[in-house]
């Protein structure tokens, strides 16, 4: 399946959950229930406690980017992971309420920009909604998909959308790696308990 086919698959899914798309011809399916627990069942754990406990898991930070007909799009993403070596797959999770995700889905491709220790401000810029996130941000096209590759990042992964799965109030996006690269030096930007930090051996 080429990039256009992958984009059509992603857009078909977006249409099925009622997200705005530029492809009105796609037939909408019934919107799935966002709740994982029925109204008559024991309520889930307290969201604040969920965030507090899971915040103890330190992670790296990325910015997921793509180009669509409106220009560059991107958002800060903590939920990123490698998934498979053969074929080479990665995955990221995005809220179903994200306004940036539909643009990435339409593009059918994306670039994962792994942020370095000194790029906390860059991360915060991509974490806001409604602003021009690329204002003053140097970037160039990734080699295969043309998605924005941010200047100065320690590593980048150029991907095509491979599959999209539901995961409660988030989507699980699987990307097939088309190209990637990394610098030999530089520390990662880490996120732990709501704060940025650095790696210390």
C-alpha positions as CSV (number, residue, x, y, z in Angstrom):
1,X,0.0,0.0,0.0
2,X,1.4,3.4,-1.0
3,X,1.3,6.6,1.0
4,X,-2.0,7.6,-0.7
5,X,-3.5,4.3,0.3
6,X,-2.3,4.6,3.9
7,X,-3.7,8.1,4.1
8,X,-7.0,6.9,2.8
9,X,-7.1,4.2,5.5
10,X,-6.4,6.8,8.2
11,X,-8.9,9.2,6.8
12,X,-11.5,6.5,6.6
13,X,-11.0,5.8,10.3
14,X,-11.2,9.5,11.2
15,X,-14.5,9.7,9.3
16,X,-15.8,6.7,11.2
17,X,-15.2,8.4,14.6
18,X,-16.7,11.7,13.4
19,X,-13.5,13.7,13.1
20,X,-13.4,16.4,10.5
21,X,-11.7,15.4,7.2
22,X,-11.3,16.9,3.8
23,X,-12.7,13.7,2.2
24,X,-16.5,14.0,2.5
25,X,-16.9,11.0,0.1
26,X,-15.7,8.6,2.8
27,X,-18.7,6.7,4.2
28,X,-19.0,7.2,8.0
29,X,-19.4,4.2,10.3
30,X,-21.1,4.4,13.7
31,X,-19.0,6.3,16.2
32,X,-17.5,3.9,18.7
33,X,-18.1,4.4,22.4
34,X,-15.1,6.2,24.0
35,X,-15.8,4.6,27.4
36,X,-13.9,1.5,28.4
37,X,-16.2,0.9,31.4
38,X,-20.0,0.7,31.2
39,X,-22.2,3.1,33.1
40,X,-23.5,0.2,35.3
41,X,-20.0,-1.0,36.2
42,X,-17.6,0.1,38.9
43,X,-16.1,3.5,37.8
44,X,-12.4,3.5,36.6
45,X,-9.6,4.7,38.8
46,X,-9.5,8.4,39.6
47,X,-7.9,10.3,36.7
48,X,-5.7,12.4,38.9
49,X,-4.4,9.3,40.7
50,X,-3.8,7.6,37.3
51,X,-1.7,10.6,36.1
52,X,0.2,10.8,39.4
53,X,1.2,7.1,39.5
54,X,2.0,6.9,35.7
55,X,4.0,10.1,36.0
56,X,6.6,8.0,37.8
57,X,7.5,6.4,34.5
58,X,10.2,8.6,32.9
59,X,10.1,8.8,29.2
60,X,11.8,10.6,26.3
61,X,9.9,13.4,24.4
62,X,9.3,13.7,20.7
63,X,7.6,16.0,18.3
64,X,5.5,14.3,15.6
65,X,5.4,16.3,12.4
66,X,3.8,16.2,8.9
67,X,2.9,18.4,5.9
68,X,-0.6,18.7,4.6
69,X,-2.3,21.1,2.2
70,X,-2.3,23.8,5.0
71,X,1.5,23.5,5.6
72,X,3.5,22.0,8.4
73,X,1.8,20.4,11.4
74,X,3.1,18.9,14.6
75,X,2.5,18.2,18.3
76,X,4.6,17.2,21.3
77,X,4.3,13.5,22.1
78,X,5.6,11.6,25.2
79,X,3.9,8.3,24.2
80,X,6.2,7.0,21.6
81,X,7.9,3.6,21.3
82,X,9.6,1.2,18.9
83,X,7.3,-1.6,18.0
84,X,8.9,-4.1,15.6
85,X,12.3,-4.8,14.0
86,X,11.0,-6.9,11.1
87,X,9.2,-5.0,9.5
88,X,10.6,-1.8,11.1
89,X,7.6,-0.3,13.0
90,X,7.2,2.4,15.6
91,X,4.1,3.6,17.4
92,X,2.8,6.8,19.1
93,X,-0.4,7.5,21.0
94,X,-2.5,10.6,20.4
95,X,-5.7,11.9,22.0
96,X,-8.8,11.5,19.9
97,X,-9.6,15.1,20.6
98,X,-6.3,16.3,19.0
99,X,-6.7,18.9,16.3
100,X,-3.3,18.1,14.8
101,X,-3.8,14.4,14.3
102,X,-6.4,14.8,11.5
103,X,-3.9,16.7,9.5
104,X,-1.2,14.1,10.0
105,X,-3.7,11.4,9.1
106,X,-4.5,13.2,5.8
107,X,-0.8,13.4,5.0
108,X,-0.5,9.6,5.5
109,X,3.1,10.1,6.7
110,X,5.0,11.6,9.6
111,X,8.4,12.3,11.1
112,X,9.3,11.5,14.7
113,X,11.7,14.1,16.0
114,X,13.4,12.9,19.2
115,X,14.2,15.9,21.4
116,X,17.5,16.6,23.1
117,X,18.2,17.8,26.6
118,X,18.3,21.5,25.7
119,X,15.0,21.5,23.7
120,X,12.5,21.8,26.5
121,X,11.3,25.2,25.1
122,X,10.8,23.6,21.7
123,X,8.7,20.9,23.3
124,X,6.6,23.4,25.1
125,X,6.0,25.3,21.8
126,X,4.6,22.2,20.2
127,X,2.5,21.3,23.2
128,X,0.2,24.4,22.9
129,X,-2.9,24.4,20.8
130,X,-3.9,27.1,18.3
131,X,-0.5,28.8,18.0
132,X,1.8,28.9,15.0
133,X,4.1,26.1,16.3
134,X,6.6,26.4,13.5
135,X,7.2,30.1,13.9
136,X,11.0,30.6,14.1
137,X,11.6,26.8,14.1
138,X,14.2,25.7,11.6
139,X,13.3,22.5,9.7
140,X,13.9,20.7,6.5
141,X,12.1,17.9,4.7
142,X,12.8,14.3,5.8
143,X,14.4,12.3,3.0
144,X,11.5,10.0,2.1
145,X,8.2,11.5,3.2
146,X,9.1,15.1,3.2
147,X,7.7,15.6,6.7
148,X,9.3,18.4,8.7
149,X,12.6,17.2,10.3
150,X,13.4,19.7,13.0
151,X,17.0,21.1,13.1
152,X,19.2,20.1,16.0
153,X,17.3,17.0,17.2
154,X,19.5,14.1,18.2
155,X,17.4,11.6,16.2
156,X,14.6,11.4,13.7
157,X,12.5,8.6,12.2
158,X,10.7,9.1,8.9
159,X,7.5,7.1,8.6
160,X,4.4,6.2,6.6
161,X,1.2,5.4,8.5
162,X,0.8,1.6,8.7
163,X,-2.2,1.2,10.9
164,X,-4.4,3.1,13.4
165,X,-6.1,1.4,16.4
166,X,-8.4,2.6,19.1
167,X,-7.2,2.7,22.7
168,X,-9.9,4.3,24.9
169,X,-9.7,8.0,24.6
170,X,-6.5,7.8,22.5
171,X,-5.5,6.4,19.1
172,X,-2.6,4.1,18.6
173,X,-0.8,5.0,15.4
174,X,1.6,2.5,13.9
175,X,4.2,3.8,11.5
176,X,6.4,1.9,9.0
177,X,9.9,3.3,9.1
178,X,11.1,4.6,5.7
179,X,14.3,6.3,6.9
180,X,16.0,7.3,10.1
181,X,19.1,8.9,11.6
182,X,20.8,10.0,14.8
183,X,23.7,12.0,16.0
184,X,26.5,10.2,17.9
185,X,26.5,12.8,20.7
186,X,23.9,14.6,22.8
187,X,21.7,13.8,25.8
188,X,18.0,13.1,25.6
189,X,15.2,15.3,27.0
190,X,13.4,13.3,29.7
191,X,10.0,13.9,31.2
192,X,9.2,12.7,34.7
193,X,6.5,13.7,37.2
194,X,5.5,16.7,35.0
195,X,9.0,18.1,34.7
196,X,11.8,18.0,32.1
197,X,15.1,16.5,33.1
198,X,18.4,15.1,31.8
199,X,19.9,11.7,31.8
200,X,22.7,11.0,34.3
201,X,24.7,7.7,34.0
